[in-house]
Amino acid sequence: MEEALVDWSRAQFALTAMYHWLFVPLTLGLSFIMAIMETIYVKTGNIKWKKTTQFWMTLFGINFAIGVATGIILEFEFGTNWSNYSWFVGDIFGAPLAIEGIMAFFLESAFLAVMFFGWQKVTKKFHLTATWLVALGANLSALWILVANGWMQNPVGMHFNPETARNEMGNFWDVLLNPTAVDKFLHTVSSGYVIGALFVVGVSSWYILKNRHIRFAKRSMVVGAVFGVISSLFIVLTGDSSGHHVAQTQPMKLAAMEGLYEGQEGAGLVAIGVLNPEKEVDNDKDPFYFKVKMPKLLSLLAERDADAFVPGMEDLVYGNTQQGILSTPKKMEKGDRALTALKKYNEAEEAGKDSLASAHLETFRANYPFMGYGYFDQPQETVPPVGLTFYSFHVMVILGFLFVLLFLLVIWFNLKDTILQKRYLLVAATWAIPLGYLASMLGWVVSEVGRQPWTIQDLLPVGVSTSHISASHVQLTFWLFAAIFTILLIAEISIMVRQIKIGPK
């Protein structure tokens, strides 16, 4: 029953997060694109840019309103389904979420009304300021939840209180400026910018294919494509930085992303490949049916040294004495020692045996970094789902580079004033909208599936993070949420499509 509870709790959270992420990235990207368009209007005084801004602002408003509901449910699930996790990290995880509510939502709500209804009531510059502040507020909302997520992947800036069995924040700035959190924020919002750009370019392409609103479409397309190119290049930079930090803090995730079982010096980066599904860390089968590798790039990404050693999953599970890698069974021993010492410390404290309690506390602190390993029965449990992680990562990267090519072609043919004749490109741009969402979703799969089985890296596994509730209750709410979210998604798509068909005034 406990395993069923964990599985259904994970499924429900994944369902909510994935539906929520269908709304968020368009909010992030479209907010800045419409702010740029309004800036052009204020600078030039051209009323056509005002009408262009208002059209995309309408679509932004539809998406924003529906997206808020899923975000609220997502935060409630930490308390309902993951109360053990919330207890363990509440003092740290709660702070970014509270700041999100106080700062970001206030900033958005305060200026949202001005942005939508203040065109005739405030000055141009004040309205423009409100639009930029809404964009800033939307991105600040993403910042704080991603800081919390980054801390789960790389817990820093805290100390463990053995008396309450909770992690408590020691340094807020260490949590905020955690390199994992910084990379995650920049990379994630950049993906939202790309989706916003693909949406604008795709809808504009549809208008051209239908021979409607041609001048409006070309104006919007150029802004979207330029914004998309810049955002895509930024994704490459943040992805490189993120990969480097993953190698330092989550080497098992990096190994799964690349299907790397045996560590190598001068390791190559897999460009394309097909995994052998029968390969496990405890057998000698070939990991790939076939693969194409780019020499030494993985070592360069991971260690900034083309000849550096990159550990594989087998090194991380069974250890590598030459490279100073501790085996998972050794970590499990240290984890058991930490959990046992924590229990004995609390017993000694209750009995008033201060000297004995101090000895157990010292033992606990020495082994605390491996505490989470004490919950596992087999070392192979620390290996994430390799196939899902590997394919998600590589499809995401391939799509990312295709988007760069798409944006560049759109800009080029607009400069040559031949975009109207490039029907194949316009069709591709229209279909690129769902592919953008797919790429962004796959990025989350890499991030979250790749770090399994951890809720908090090395400290708290998923299996001991859930609430003490019935699995049937989680099943019921899973299907209830699935129905509600699907209705919301259908409503969003229907309203969006209807508004796009109406077109700009």
C-alpha positions, 0 to 999 in steps of 0.5 A, a space after each residue: 500500500 505504501 508503494 501505491 501511495 508514493 506512486 499515486 502521489 507522484 502521478 498526481 503531482 506530475 499531472 498538476 505540474 505538467 498541466 500548470 506548465 502548459 500555461 506558465 511559459 506562454 505567460 513568461 514569454 508573451 509578457 515580454 514580447 508585448 512589452 517590447 511591442 508597446 515600447 515600439 508604439 510609445 517610441 514611434 507613435 504608430 497606432 498600428 503597434 498599439 493595436 498589435 500590442 493589444 491583440 497579443 495582450 488579449 491572448 496573454 490575459 486568457 492564458 494568465 487567468 486560467 494558469 493561476 488556478 493550476 498553480 494554486 493547486 500545485 502549492 496546496 499539494 505540498 501540504 496534502 500529499 507530501 506532508 513529511 517532505 513539508 515538515 522536513 524542509 518547511 522552514 526553507 521551502 516555505 520562504 520562497 513560496 511566501 515571497 512569491 505570494 507577497 512580492 510577485 503576485 502583488 506586482 502582477 495584480 497591482 499593475 494588471 488592471 492598469 495594463 488591460 484597462 488603462 489605455 485611455 486612463 493613464 499616460 502612454 509611459 505610465 501604461 508602458 511601465 505597468 506592462 513591463 512591471 507585469 512582465 517582471 512580476 510574472 517572471 519573479 513568480 517563476 524565480 521563487 518557485 525555481 529557487 525552491 526547486 533548485 534547493 531540492 536538487 542541491 540543498 545549501 544554506 541550511 542546517 539540520 535541527 536534530 531535536 525537531 528533525 527539520 532542516 532550518 534556513 541558515 543563510 537566505 542568500 546561499 539559498 537564493 544564489 545557489 548556482 543550481 537555482 540560478 541556472 534553473 531559473 535562467 534556463 527555465 524562463 528562457 524556455 518560456 521566452 522561446 515558447 512565447 516567440 514560437 507562439 507569436 511566429 506560429 500564429 502570425 504564420 497562420 494569418 499569412 497562410 490564410 491571407 489575413 492581417 498580412 502587415 500585422 503578421 509580418 510585424 509580429 513575426 519579426 519581433 517574435 523571431 528576433 526575441 526567439 533567437 536571442 532567447 534560444 542562444 541564451 538557453 544554450 549558455 544556461 544549458 551549458 552552465 546547468 550541465 556543468 553544475 549537474 555534473 558537480 552535484 548530481 552526477 547520477 543524473 548526468 550519467 543517465 542523461 548520456 546513457 553513460 554506464 562506465 566512467 571515461 576520461 575524455 568522454 564524448 557527448 552523445 549526439 544521437 543514439 538508441 539505448 539497449 533497454 536490457 542494459 542495467 548497472 549489474 550486467 555486461 550488455 552493451 548500453 547502446 544499439 548504436 550511437 553517434 558521439 562528439 569526442 570529449 564534449 561531455 568531459 568539457 561540459 562536466 569538468 571544463 577539461 576535455 580530458 577529465 574523467 566523467 563517472 558513469 552509473 556503475 562507478 557511482 553505484 559500485 564505487 571507483 577507488 582510483 577516482 575517489 568515488 564512494 560506492 552506494 553501499 558505503 553511503 548506505 552504511 553511513 546513512 544507516 549510521 546517521 539514522 540510528 545515531 539520530 534515534 539514539 540521540 533523541 532517546 538519550 536527550 529524553 533520558 537526560 543523558 547529556 554526554 551520551 546524547 553529545 556522542 550520538 549527535 557527533 556521529 549523526 553530524 559526521 554521517 548526515 550528508 548521506 542520511 537519505 541513503 539509509 532508507 534504501 534496500 538495494 544500491 541499484 535503487 539510486 539509479 533513475 529511469 535511464 531511458 526516459 531521462 536519456 531520450 527526453 534530454 536528447 529530443 529536447 536538445 534537437 528541438 532547441 536547435 531546430 527552433 534556432 534555425 526556424 527563427 533565423 529563416 523567418 528573420 532572413 526571409 522577412 529581410 528579403 521580403 519573400 516570407 509570403 512565398 515560403 509556404 513550407 516555412 510558414 506551415 513549419 512555424 505553425 506546427 512548431 508551437 506544440 513542439 515548443 511545449 513538448 521541448 519544455 516539458 521534456 526539460 522538466 522530465 530530465 530535471 525531475 525524473 533524472 534526480 529520482 529517487 530523491 525528493 531532496 538530493 542525498 537527504 530525503 528519498 521520495 518513498 519517505 516524503 509522502 503524507 500518511 493518507 490512503 492511496 485510494 484518496 490520492 487516486 480519487 483526487 488524481 482523476 478529479 484533477 485530471 478531469 478539471 485540468 482537461 476541461 480548463 485546457 480545452 476551455 483555454 484552447 477554445 477561447 484562444 482559437 476563437 480569439 485568433 480567428 477573430 484577429 486583431 481589430 
